[in-house]
Amino acid sequence: MSGTQMVEFILVSVIAVLFCFLTIYCAVTKRKQKKMYERRIKVLEKELRYDDLTGILTRRSFISEAGAEIAANGVGTLLIFDINGFKKVNDTYGHIAGDELIKRYAARLEKAFGKENTGRLGGDEFVVFVKGECDKEKIASTVRKSGVISFTDKQTKVEITSCCGAALCRSCRDLFETLYDKADKALYRSKAEGVPVTYYTEELDEKTE
């Protein structure tokens, strides 16, 4: 092999090595970028799915998933919870203390009904969908045992009470909006009469007409 051929061979080899290096570098970089993008997507999905204060489902996520469950199976119970006198806690102890109370209340609901079945509507209102369960006594027992209806908040030492409106779903023809309206009417009755848990009945429609 002549000197010129040797130089050409070395140049070709160097170019080939550089090309391989660049190809591998680009592939690795692209893979890293893809993983970073996928991680970012997962973070964004989590942020959209879960309430940033309580960690339970956001209003939008809950409505979407409960609506899908109702359409698919048509059996369950929708519960709406509202903390009584929450504004007083904010006014007396401040909004940070109020936020902490919201977090502790949500944790009680999550423990009783599961994270994927519990959502925050906003402020001090929460919602739960108990899949495949329409036993009023069983649900009422779970609500009582959860400690959300009446408890002494350890941090503020305030006696906390809440009310619950419930509506039964027994058909996949029911719409979430209809079920929500029924549970909301039951909640209104619960607050007005000081009853911990009130189930929707046709009588409530008659009262609002």
N, C-alpha and C positions, 0 to 999 in steps of 0.2 A: 504494500500500500504506500503510495507516494505521500509526500508531505501535504500536498493540496487535498488529497482524498482524506487524509487523517483529520485535517482542519474541518472539512465539510462534515465528516462523520461526527466529530465532537460537537459542531454547531447543531446538527440535526438532533443529536442525543440531548443536548441542553434544551433545545426548543421542545422536544417531546416531553422531557421531564417537567419543564415549566408548564406546558399545556396540561399534563396530568395533575400537577399541583393546583393549577387554577381551577380545573374541573372539580377536583375534590373539595377545594376551598369554597367554591360556589355552592356545591351540593350541601356541604355542612352548614354554611351560612343560611341557605334557603330552608334547611330543616330546622335550624334554630329559630329563624323568623316565624316559621309555621307554628312551632311549639309555643312561642311567645304570643302569637296571635290567638291560638286556641285557648291558652291560659287567660288571656285578656277577655275573650268572649265568655268564658266560664265565669269570670269575676263579674262581668256586666250582667250576665243572666242571673247570677245570684243576687246582685244588687237590685235588679228589677223584680225578682221573685219574692224576696224576703224584705220585710220592714226593717229599716236600718236601726231603729231604736230597740225593738223587741225581738227581732230575729224570727218572728212567725211570718206567715204569708201576708203579702200586701193585699189591699182591697181588690186590685185588678186581678192578681193571681188567684185569689180565693174564689172570686166570682167566676172566673174562667174554668177553674178546675171543678168547683162544686157543680157548675152548670153542666159540664161534660159528664160528671158522675150521675147526675139526675137524668140526663138524656139517655145514658147507657143502661142504667139499672133501675131508676125510678123508685128507689126505696131508701129512706133515710129521714133524719130529722135536722132541721135548721134551727140553730139557737143564736139569739142576739143578746149580748150582755152589755150593760151600761152601768158605770160606777156612779153611785149616788153622791152628790155634793163634792165632786172632784174639784170644782172651781175653788172651793174653800181651802182645799189643800194647797193649791197653787198660790192663792192669795196670802195664806198664813205662813207657809214654809218656802215659797219660791218655786219657780218653774223647774229648777234642777231636781228638787225633791219630788215634784210632781212627775217628772220624767222617770225617776227611779221607781216611784210607785207603779207607774204604768208597766215598767219592765217586770216588776215582781208579780203584778197581777197576771200579765201575759204568761209568765213562767208557770203559774198555777194552772192556767187553762191548758197550756202545752203539755204539762205533766199528766193531766187528767184525760185529755182527748187526743194528744199526739200533735206534733209540729205541722204535719201535712194536712191536718184537718182544722187547723185554727188560724184565723186571720184577724188583722186589725183594720177596722173600717176607717179609723181616724180618731184623734183625740182619745177619749176614754171609752170608746165603743169597740166591741170585739164580736166576732162571729165564729161559729163552729158548725161544721156539718158532720153529723154522726152517720157514717155510711151503713146502710143495710139494717138500721135499728129504729124501730118505731114503738118500743116498749116504754111508755111514759114513766112508769115507776122505776125502771132500771136507769133511765136517763136522769130522772130527778135525783136518784140516789148518787149517781156519779157527780152531778152538779154539787150536791151537798158535801160529798167527801172531798171535792176539789178545794173547798175552803174559799171560794170566790164570792159567795153570797154574803158572808159575814165573817170578818176576821180583824184582829188588832194588828196594824202594820207595825212591825218591830222598830223600824227606823224613826217614824214620826210619832209613834204611840197613839195614832188616831184610829178610832173604830171605823172600819171601812165596811160599807154594805153595797150591794149591787142588785140589780133586777135582771130577769131573763125572760125573754119572749120566745116561744117555741112554735114551730109549725111542722106538721107531719107531711112527708111526701110518700105517696103510695102508688104513683104512676109515672112512667117515663114521659107521659104527655104533659106533666106539669112543667112550667117554666120557672127558672130560678127567680125571675122578677116577681112572679105571682107568689111564690113561697116566701120570698123576702118581705113582701107587703103584708102577708099574713103574720109572720113572726114579729114584724114591726108593730102591728096593731096589738098583738099579745103583749109586747114589751110596754107599750103605752098603758095598757090595763094594769100590768104588773106594778109599774111605778105609781099609778094613780091610787091603787088599792093597797100598796105596801106588801104585795104578795111576792115571795122570792121568784117563783117560776109560774108563768101563766101560758097555757097552750091555746092556740087559736081555735075558735069555734065560729060557726056561722053567726052566732049572736053578736060577735064583735063587729061584723059588717053592718048588722042592723043598728048598732049603737052609733056608728059613724055616719049613717045616712041622714 
